Amino acid sequence: MAASAEEQEAIGDPARYRWGYEFSSDGPGATLVTETFDCSRSPQDLREAVRDGEGWRDAMTASLARLELLAKAAGQRNQ
């Protein structure tokens, strides 16, 4: 949030998207991780630029693969 109108002008309009990870148990010692990017409330030009989120799919798949490798490595060190 901007403190003044001038600062808001420099920041621009909010993108109104949500991005993050959701974690849920998947049995003993296992966690299911879902990465989400929701731009359904974003301005039309942003939705078009990211193809309604599809533009992030490859990067999100890669980040989940890296997270899996890090988790496996951490699990091996803790054994």
Backbone as ProteinMPNN parsed JSONL, in Angstrom:
{"seq_chain_A": "MAASAEEQEAIGDPARYRWGYEFSSDGPGATLVTETFDCSRSPQDLREAVRDGEGWRDAMTASLARLELLAKAAGQRNQ", "coords_chain_A": {"N_chain_A": [[0.842, -1.159, 0.0], [0.581, 2.184, -0.797], [1.809, 5.223, 0.649], [1.148, 7.718, -0.208], [-0.501, 9.586, -2.862], [1.336, 10.122, -4.885], [3.262, 8.16, -4.472], [1.692, 5.886, -5.001], [1.213, 6.244, -7.7], [3.78, 5.813, -8.716], [4.089, 3.149, -8.058], [2.0, 1.892, -9.403], [-0.975, 0.169, -10.607], [-2.446, -2.404, -8.574], [-1.597, -5.853, -9.078], [-3.224, -7.953, -8.405], [-3.0, -10.819, -8.047], [-2.528, -14.202, -6.888], [-0.009, -16.163, -5.557], [1.634, -19.091, -4.584], [2.533, -21.813, -2.329], [0.981, -24.876, -1.433], [0.776, -27.14, 1.184], [0.318, -30.511, 2.072], [-0.213, -33.385, 4.082], [0.995, -36.566, 3.082], [1.098, -39.123, 4.02], [3.311, -41.045, 6.232], [6.242, -39.256, 6.722], [6.01, -37.967, 4.269], [5.089, -35.364, 2.043], [2.724, -33.647, 0.156], [3.063, -31.257, -2.316], [1.679, -28.413, -3.721], [1.893, -26.006, -6.147], [0.592, -22.83, -6.79], [-0.79, -20.4, -9.025], [-2.834, -17.82, -9.266], [-4.466, -15.745, -11.265], [-6.929, -14.781, -11.745], [-8.278, -12.517, -10.87], [-6.801, -10.483, -11.832], [-5.806, -7.618, -13.846], [-6.89, -7.473, -17.27], [-4.789, -7.165, -19.194], [-2.544, -8.204, -17.854], [-3.376, -10.854, -17.416], [-3.497, -11.715, -20.046], [-0.789, -11.423, -20.757], [0.468, -13.391, -19.235], [-0.802, -15.55, -20.133], [-3.155, -16.388, -18.766], [-1.937, -17.562, -16.568], [-0.772, -19.862, -17.553], [1.647, -19.264, -18.698], [3.477, -19.518, -16.69], [3.771, -22.194, -16.145], [5.977, -24.005, -16.899], [8.117, -22.919, -15.389], [7.079, -23.212, -12.822], [6.841, -25.994, -12.643], [9.549, -26.65, -12.763], [10.441, -25.412, -10.384], [9.123, -26.928, -8.452], [10.324, -29.396, -8.905], [12.974, -28.804, -8.134], [12.502, -28.228, -5.434], [11.717, -30.762, -4.551], [14.137, -32.207, -4.906], [15.769, -30.847, -3.046], [14.399, -31.437, -0.672], [14.664, -34.229, -0.584], [17.46, -34.438, -0.364], [17.859, -33.191, 2.112], [16.467, -34.956, 3.731], [18.08, -37.245, 3.491], [20.399, -36.379, 4.764], [19.499, -36.222, 7.344], [19.201, -38.793, 8.199]], "CA_chain_A": [[0.0, 0.0, 0.0], [1.345, 3.427, -0.885], [1.483, 6.216, 1.67], [0.641, 8.937, -0.832], [-0.922, 9.435, -4.262], [2.539, 10.103, -5.72], [3.856, 6.833, -4.357], [0.818, 4.943, -5.7], [1.459, 6.424, -9.133], [5.056, 5.162, -9.019], [3.901, 1.704, -7.909], [1.052, 1.432, -10.412], [-2.152, -0.548, -10.119], [-2.127, -3.73, -8.045], [-1.745, -6.93, -10.056], [-4.33, -8.791, -7.92], [-2.812, -12.244, -8.264], [-2.085, -14.965, -5.728], [0.967, -17.185, -5.894], [2.156, -19.71, -3.377], [2.602, -23.266, -2.192], [0.076, -25.514, -0.489], [1.379, -28.364, 1.682], [-0.6, -31.425, 2.758], [0.392, -34.66, 4.438], [0.767, -37.65, 2.131], [1.571, -40.318, 4.704], [4.473, -40.855, 7.101], [7.448, -38.727, 6.081], [5.746, -37.501, 2.903], [4.274, -34.16, 1.917], [2.303, -33.279, -1.191], [3.222, -29.822, -2.502], [1.01, -27.873, -4.902], [2.206, -24.589, -6.384], [-0.538, -22.217, -7.488], [-0.745, -19.015, -9.493], [-4.208, -17.462, -9.603], [-4.531, -14.364, -11.744], [-8.3, -14.58, -12.226], [-8.735, -11.163, -10.506], [-5.829, -9.529, -12.368], [-6.23, -6.876, -15.035], [-6.884, -8.243, -18.514], [-3.487, -7.152, -19.869], [-1.662, -9.135, -17.152], [-3.843, -12.218, -17.711], [-3.062, -12.025, -21.407], [0.671, -11.528, -20.783], [0.881, -14.673, -18.641], [-1.71, -16.555, -20.695], [-3.989, -16.837, -17.646], [-1.114, -18.37, -15.67], [-0.084, -20.931, -18.288], [3.011, -18.813, -18.976], [4.338, -19.882, -15.559], [3.748, -23.646, -15.91], [7.311, -24.607, -16.953], [8.899, -22.44, -14.245], [6.514, -23.809, -11.62], [7.235, -27.405, -12.667], [10.973, -26.685, -12.41], [10.621, -25.065, -8.971], [8.692, -28.08, -7.668], [11.364, -30.419, -9.035], [14.094, -28.376, -7.269], [12.063, -28.404, -4.053], [11.775, -32.2, -4.278], [15.552, -32.572, -4.745], [16.236, -30.295, -1.768], [13.768, -32.188, 0.413], [15.308, -35.543, -0.539], [18.811, -34.253, 0.162], [17.734, -32.892, 3.545], [16.052, -36.21, 4.365], [19.229, -38.137, 3.531], [21.326, -35.879, 5.781], [18.909, -36.413, 8.665], [19.076, -40.234, 8.511]], "C_chain_A": [[0.897, 1.235, 0.0], [0.865, 4.413, 0.171], [0.89, 7.483, 1.071], [0.228, 8.651, -2.279], [0.276, 9.355, -5.195], [3.207, 8.734, -5.672], [3.014, 5.791, -5.089], [1.036, 5.047, -7.2], [2.749, 5.731, -9.544], [4.929, 3.64, -8.962], [3.031, 1.162, -9.036], [-0.109, 0.711, -9.778], [-1.739, -1.914, -9.586], [-2.419, -4.814, -9.083], [-2.873, -7.89, -9.689], [-4.173, -10.256, -8.306], [-2.365, -12.892, -6.958], [-1.138, -16.043, -6.22], [1.465, -17.796, -4.603], [2.172, -21.221, -3.454], [1.554, -23.717, -1.185], [0.705, -26.85, -0.117], [0.31, -29.214, 2.357], [0.116, -32.745, 2.983], [0.027, -35.716, 3.396], [1.31, -38.954, 2.718], [2.795, -40.021, 5.543], [5.699, -40.372, 6.315], [7.25, -38.204, 4.673], [4.815, -36.291, 2.925], [3.964, -33.916, 0.453], [2.373, -31.759, -1.292], [2.545, -29.414, -3.807], [1.367, -26.399, -5.006], [1.061, -23.999, -7.195], [-0.211, -20.782, -7.909], [-2.145, -18.7, -9.982], [-4.246, -15.985, -9.989], [-5.945, -14.026, -12.231], [-8.848, -13.195, -11.883], [-7.803, -10.077, -11.057], [-6.407, -8.759, -13.544], [-6.055, -7.718, -16.304], [-5.506, -8.288, -19.172], [-2.49, -8.093, -19.184], [-2.08, -10.571, -17.447], [-3.423, -12.636, -19.109], [-1.559, -12.248, -21.47], [1.151, -12.865, -20.237], [-0.02, -15.826, -19.1], [-2.53, -17.227, -19.584], [-3.244, -17.801, -16.722], [-0.346, -19.471, -16.366], [1.366, -20.556, -18.596], [3.995, -19.171, -17.873], [4.499, -21.382, -15.391], [5.139, -24.275, -15.908], [8.163, -24.198, -15.762], [8.385, -23.061, -12.949], [6.881, -25.291, -11.531], [8.696, -27.542, -12.253], [11.184, -26.365, -10.931], [10.176, -26.215, -8.069], [9.706, -29.212, -7.745], [12.567, -30.067, -8.161], [13.738, -28.557, -5.804], [12.123, -29.879, -3.659], [13.214, -32.66, -4.056], [16.107, -32.073, -3.41], [15.661, -31.077, -0.588], [14.402, -33.568, 0.547], [16.72, -35.453, 0.041], [18.782, -33.985, 1.662], [17.351, -34.153, 4.308], [17.201, -37.188, 4.49], [20.231, -37.691, 4.598], [20.814, -36.148, 7.187], [18.763, -37.898, 9.049], [20.285, -40.738, 9.259]], "O_chain_A": [[1.876, 1.291, 0.744], [-0.31, 4.44, 0.538], [0.206, 8.238, 1.762], [0.567, 7.609, -2.84], [0.252, 8.615, -6.179], [3.658, 8.212, -6.691], [3.567, 4.9, -5.734], [1.043, 4.031, -7.896], [2.808, 5.122, -10.612], [5.582, 2.928, -9.725], [3.303, 0.085, -9.565], [-0.219, 0.646, -8.554], [-0.79, -2.516, -10.088], [-3.365, -4.705, -9.863], [-3.419, -8.567, -10.561], [-5.104, -10.866, -8.832], [-1.887, -12.219, -6.044], [-1.431, -16.749, -7.185], [1.695, -17.082, -3.627], [1.871, -21.823, -4.485], [1.277, -23.022, -0.207], [1.12, -27.609, -0.992], [-0.508, -28.702, 3.122], [0.944, -33.166, 2.175], [-1.098, -35.755, 2.897], [1.898, -39.775, 2.014], [3.273, -38.887, 5.573], [6.127, -41.017, 5.358], [8.225, -38.014, 3.946], [3.881, -36.216, 3.724], [4.856, -33.976, -0.393], [1.811, -31.052, -0.455], [2.804, -29.993, -4.862], [1.165, -25.635, -4.061], [0.613, -24.597, -8.172], [0.536, -20.067, -7.242], [-2.595, -19.243, -10.99], [-4.081, -15.101, -9.149], [-6.134, -13.106, -13.026], [-9.787, -12.733, -12.533], [-7.994, -8.893, -10.781], [-7.378, -9.192, -14.164], [-5.169, -8.57, -16.38], [-5.094, -9.341, -19.658], [-1.674, -8.717, -19.862], [-1.226, -11.42, -17.704], [-3.037, -13.784, -19.329], [-1.096, -13.157, -22.158], [2.138, -13.415, -20.727], [-0.001, -16.918, -18.532], [-2.587, -18.453, -19.48], [-3.831, -18.73, -16.168], [0.64, -19.97, -15.823], [2.217, -21.434, -18.738], [5.208, -19.135, -18.084], [5.301, -21.813, -14.562], [5.456, -25.023, -14.983], [8.86, -25.032, -15.183], [9.178, -23.401, -12.07], [7.199, -25.784, -10.449], [9.047, -28.439, -11.486], [12.028, -26.988, -10.287], [10.789, -26.452, -7.028], [9.926, -29.914, -6.758], [13.127, -30.948, -7.51], [14.573, -28.991, -5.011], [12.537, -30.205, -2.547], [13.486, -33.419, -3.126], [16.832, -32.796, -2.727], [16.366, -31.345, 0.384], [14.651, -34.031, 1.66], [17.122, -36.297, 0.842], [19.615, -34.513, 2.399], [17.851, -34.393, 5.406], [17.298, -37.895, 5.492], [20.843, -38.528, 5.261], [21.604, -36.288, 8.121], [18.249, -38.207, 10.124], [20.35, -41.919, 9.6]]}, "name": "protein", "num_of_chains": 1, "seq": "MAASAEEQEAIGDPARYRWGYEFSSDGPGATLVTETFDCSRSPQDLREAVRDGEGWRDAMTASLARLELLAKAAGQRNQ"}
